[in-house]
Amino acid sequence: MQEKIALFKADTNTLKSLTRKHLSSLYVLHWVKQFTPISQFELTSLKQFITENRIARQYHLYTGSKTAVHHSNEKLRALSKKVSPQEINEYYQQHKESFKTVKKVKARHIQLTSQAQADKVYQELKSGLNFAKAIEKYSHAKDKNSSEPGSLGWIKRSDLNRDWLHTLPFTQKQTGQFSPPFMSPKKRYPTTLWEIIYLDERVTGYLPPSSKTVQYNASKAIAKIKINQSVSDTKKQLWYEARVNLNKNIINTEAFIQQTTHFNLFNTGHQHSEPNHEH
């Protein structure tokens, strides 16, 4: 998608890159033909395999069973909108752990004024320096002198007005651990600062079924399950109805025997419905 946009904008660098890729592919094909012992049958089989894989990929993109990077699949999006509230609720109950979230955290911080100082303090903490003592010794924040030095208090995820500093504790995965130094956003703060966060407490909970996050993720997952089932059913039906014509002039060749022997070695025990065959 990005390449298509770049070509539409007449980006010559993208055009050169794509041209080089195409020429490289042609060169590899020429080299294989001229300088490898691969037979014509094997080469034809390889080219057919690549072509069929490309067709299969386009089919999956069309049905919505697979999505490309930076690609919004219309089939998947359309089916997601048709998912009922009851289906979403059932999916939520079955996959509740997927919607676990951090409700609130309690944390402390050390505010530093340079990268060098931040790295120094971080290394001392890793060597065993007590976090409370590090606050007292190094922090430049006013709250170092509060009744609970360096405390950011309880921070709720639902507080949408929290600033950058009060968002950092939510990135911590475990309590009782300190973070590496974070540099403050340059555009939001007149002076660049570095913060080291210590997570004291972490309260988790579950997003409600009515939340936009649950509604979006659940409806998309349900739609994908339906699409995958439809693709699987179609594949089984096509396989069951398939009529295969065997060309004896090909199957009696040594190359074909080698190929099928190799295939059978890697597919031992594979079970499927037998298609109809024509000899």
N, C-alpha and C positions, 0 to 999 in steps of 0.2 A: 504494500500500500504506500509506504514512504517513497519507494522508488518510482511508483506511478506518479505521485505528486511532484517529485523532483523533475521527472521528464516533462510533465505538463508545464512546469515553470522554466523549461529549457535549460536545465542545469547540465552544463557540458561535462562536469566532473563525474556525475552519475552516469551519463551516457558513455563516457570513456571506460568507467569501471565495468558496466554491463557488457560492453563490447569486448573487453579483455577476458571476462568470464566466458563469453560465448566462444571466442577464439581458442581459449584454453581447452574448452570441452572438445572442440573440433580437433585440436592437436592431439589430445589424449586418445580420441577415437582413431585417428590416423596412426598413432604410435602402436596402439593395440593391434591394428590390422597388419602393420608392416613388421613389427619387431617382437611379437609374442607368439607362442605356439598354440594359441587359442584357435579352435576350429571355427569355420563359418557357422556351423550349427550352434555352437556355444555363444558366439557373438550375436547371432540373431536372437537367441533365447534371452541374452542379457539385455539387449535393446528392447525386446518385448516386455521383459520384467519391469524395466524402468518406465516405459510408456504406461503400462497397466497401473503402476504405483501412482503415477501422476493423475491418471483418470480416477483412481480410487480416492486420492486426496481431494480432488475437485468435487467428487460426489459427497464426501463427508462434509466438506465446507458448505455445499449446497443444502444438505439436509440439516445441518446444524449440529451434527454429532461431534464435529471437531471445529475449533475456531483458530484462525491465524492470529499472530501477534498484531496488535493495532487494527484488528478487523472486527467490526460489529456485525454479528451474524443476524440477518433479518429473520430467518426461520426460528432461531432460538428466541429472539426477542418477541416475536409475534406469539409463539406458544406460551412464553412466560406470562404474558398478559391474560391468558385464558385459564391459568391455574386458579382454582377456587380457594376461598378462605379455609374450607374444611381440609383440603389437601395440604395447605400450608401448615395448619395446626397439627395434623397428623405427622408431617415431616418434622416439625419442631419437636414434638414429643419423642420421636425416634432418634433425633440427632441433637438433643438438647445441649450436650457437651460442646458442640460446635459453636454454640452461641453464648458460651461463658465469657464473661468480661470482668474487668477490674472496676468496681464501683467507686472506691475511694482509697486513698493512700495517705500515709503520714510519713514525712521525710524531713531530713536536715540537709544543710548545704554549706559548702565552703566557697566563698567568693574570692577570686584571685584576679590580679590585674595584668599578668603577662603569661605568655605561653611557657617561658622558662620556669617561672615560679610554679605554675600549674603542674608541669611535668615533675618538678622537684618534690612537691607535696604528694603527688600521686605515687611516686616511687617510695616515699617514706611510709605511706599508708600500706603499700604492698609489703613493706618490710616489717610491719607490725605496729606502726604508730596508731594510737587510739584516736578514733574520729573526733570525739569530743575535745581532746587535747589539741588536735590539729585545727579545729575551729577556733579555739582560744588563741592559738599561736599564730595562725596565718590568715584567717578570714578578714576581708576588708568590709564585710557587710555590717550594717548597724545592729542587726539582730544577734550578733555575737555576744552582746552584753545583756540580752534578754534573760528572763528567768529560765528559759530553756534554750540555751545558745544554739543559734543556727537553725532553729525550728521553722519549718514552713507550715506547720500545723496540719490539720486534716484537709485534704484537697479532694473535692468531688469531681468525678468525670462529667457529671451533668452540668457543671459550671462552665458554660460556653465562653465566659468572659475572662477565664484564667489566662495569664500571660505565659510567655515562653518558659520562664523559670519554673512556674507551677505546672507545666506540662511534662517537663523532663522526668519526674518520678514515675510516670506511667510507662516509661520505656524500660524500667527495671523489672526483671523477671522474678527475682528472689529477694526476700527480706534479709536484713543483716549483712548486706553487701554494699559496697560503694562503687560508683561509676567511674569511668575514665573522665578526664576533663572535657567539658563541652564549651565551645566558644559561642558567645552571644551573637545573634544576627546583627550584622553591621548596619543595616538600613533602619532597624528599630531602636537601636541604642546609640546615644552620642559617643559613648566610650566603650571600647571592646573589653569584655570581661570573660573570665573563664569560671565555670561552676563545676564542682564535684558534688554529686548527690549521694546521700546515704538513705536507703529505704528502711524505715523502722517497722511499719505495719502496712498490710495490703489486704483489703477486703474485696472478695470476689462475689459475683452473683451472675444472674442470667438476664440477657436481653428479653423483654416481653415479646410475645408473638406479634403484637401490634406494631413493633418498632419497624422503621423503614429498612433497617439493615436486615432484619429477619425476613421481611416481606420480599425484599429484592433477592437475597441469596437463596432463600428457600424456593421461590418461584422459578428461579433460574436452574437450580439443581433438579427440581421436579421435571421441568421441561426437558432437560438434558437426559434424564432417565427415560422419559417417554420416547424421545427421539432415538436413543440407543436401542431401546427395545424394538422400535419400528424397523430400524436398520437391520437388527439381528433377525427379525421375523422375515424380512424381505430376502435377506441372504440365504436363510434356510429354505425358503420357498423356491428361489432361483436354483439353488443347488439340487433340490429335489426334482425340479422339472427339467434340469439340464439334459441335453442330448449331446453326447460326445462322439465325434467321428474320429476313429483312429486311422492314421495314415501308416500303413505297414511299411512303406518305403523309408519312413523315418525311424519307426520304433525298432527296426531290426539293425540299425546302425550302432557301431560301437560307442559313439559319443552319447547317444540316447541312453543306452544301457548303463553307462557310467553315471550319467546325470540322475537317472531314476534310482540307482543303487544308493547314491549319495543322499537323495531325498528321503528314501525309506529309512536310512540309518538315523536321520534326525526327526522322524515322525513315527517312531515305533510306539504302538499303543494308542495312536490317535483314532478316536471314534467319531463317526459322522454318519448321516443318513446316506444310503447309497443312491446315486443318481441313475437314471435310465441310460443305457449305453447302446450305441449302434456300431457294429463292426463292419 
